[in-house]
Amino acid sequence: MKVGVLFSGGKDSCLALHKYLKAGGKVDCLLSIMPKNKDSFMFHSPFLNLLKKQAEMLNLPLVIQETLGEEDKELNDLQKLIKKSRVDKIIIGGIKSNYQGKRIKEVCNKLGVEVEAPLWNYNANMLWDELLNEKFKIVIVKIASEGLSREFIGRIVDNRLLNKIKKLAGKYGFRLDFEGGDAETSVLWMPGFKKEIKIDFTIESEDKYRHFIKIKEIK
């Protein structure tokens, strides 16, 4: 059986990969959708060079499919990606998003591909506890929510920063796990990386509540 991980390079897909490997599974490749639309309905908008570096650190081949990021049309591109990769099973990092999970499963069922979601029904505290206990190094790369200010962009999430985010999530109502696009993350180190990734970046803002990093250099 050939197994691929639907991989954005963010905390959820990286933890799903780690849990699957830790349970004794074998992964053959990483599968990434690259939306041209920064506000894709289904997928994060990862940095291509960082994705390639993460794949290198994991010593896994990376299979990429571009998409315009338009609702429903994204599913056609996901189908192209799965066909291109020739996997029999996909590992996904979904937690509670029925919108995303249902659509991915529909595509996979159509193609006869098995789906496994190691994080399904995790609550946010479980998710962050496991990430921090396993020493993941997670950087916030995008914010799109009231309550999360520009100061959080480019920060590494540790217990101290997480406590600040928890208080703000309680006050403003955004999801602490960020599922749904309130913020996006990238993983700079996790178990299985050959070494930690270093990035040099600038911060750009589109309005009061939308901020993101622009990577200048990856080491």
HUCOR-V645687 format. One record per residue. N is the residue number from 1. SS is DSSP state (H for helix, E for strand, L for the rest). NEAR is the number of other ideal C-beta (glycine too) atoms within 12 Angstrom. Layout:
# HUCOR-V645687
n,ss,near
N,SS,NEAR
N,SS,NEAR
This chain:
# HUCOR-V645687
n,ss,near
1,L,16
2,L,21
3,E,30
4,E,43
5,E,47
6,E,50
7,L,47
8,L,45
9,L,51
10,L,45
11,H,44
12,H,48
13,H,46
14,H,49
15,H,43
16,H,40
17,H,46
18,H,33
19,H,33
20,H,30
21,H,25
22,H,18
23,L,14
24,L,9
25,L,21
26,L,19
27,L,38
28,L,27
29,E,31
30,E,40
31,E,47
32,E,38
33,E,46
34,E,33
35,E,30
36,L,19
37,L,21
38,L,25
39,L,23
40,L,31
41,L,27
42,L,37
43,L,46
44,L,45
45,L,34
46,L,39
47,L,34
48,H,23
49,H,25
50,H,40
51,H,37
52,H,25
53,H,31
54,H,39
55,H,35
56,H,22
57,H,30
58,H,32
59,L,18
60,L,31
61,E,24
62,E,35
63,E,31
64,E,30
65,E,30
66,E,25
67,E,29
68,L,23
69,L,26
70,L,18
71,L,20
72,L,19
73,H,23
74,H,33
75,H,31
76,H,23
77,H,33
78,H,42
79,H,28
80,H,21
81,H,37
82,H,36
83,H,21
84,H,22
85,H,34
86,L,21
87,L,32
88,L,21
89,E,29
90,E,45
91,E,43
92,L,43
93,L,44
94,L,36
95,L,33
96,L,25
97,L,29
98,H,17
99,H,21
100,H,35
101,H,27
102,H,19
103,H,29
104,H,36
105,H,27
106,H,22
107,H,31
108,H,32
109,H,16
110,H,17
111,H,25
112,L,16
113,L,31
114,E,22
115,E,34
116,E,31
117,L,32
118,L,32
119,L,34
120,L,26
121,L,17
122,L,27
123,L,17
124,H,28
125,H,19
126,H,21
127,H,37
128,H,33
129,H,19
130,H,29
131,H,37
132,H,24
133,H,15
134,L,25
135,L,21
136,L,36
137,E,29
138,E,40
139,E,39
140,E,38
141,E,39
142,E,39
143,E,37
144,E,32
145,L,30
146,L,18
147,L,25
148,L,38
149,L,22
150,H,23
151,H,17
152,H,35
153,L,32
154,L,30
155,L,28
156,E,29
157,L,36
158,L,19
159,H,15
160,H,13
161,H,24
162,H,30
163,H,17
164,H,22
165,H,36
166,H,24
167,H,16
168,H,25
169,H,26
170,H,15
171,H,15
172,H,20
173,L,14
174,L,27
175,L,28
176,L,35
177,L,38
178,L,37
179,L,34
180,L,26
181,L,33
182,L,29
183,E,43
184,E,41
185,E,47
186,E,43
187,E,46
188,E,36
189,E,28
190,L,37
191,L,23
192,L,28
193,L,27
194,L,16
195,L,17
196,L,22
197,L,34
198,L,20
199,E,28
200,E,17
201,E,28
202,E,15
203,E,25
204,E,20
205,E,19
206,E,17
207,E,13
208,L,14
209,L,23
210,E,24
211,E,30
212,E,35
213,E,32
214,E,22
215,E,30
216,E,17
217,E,15
218,E,25
219,L,17
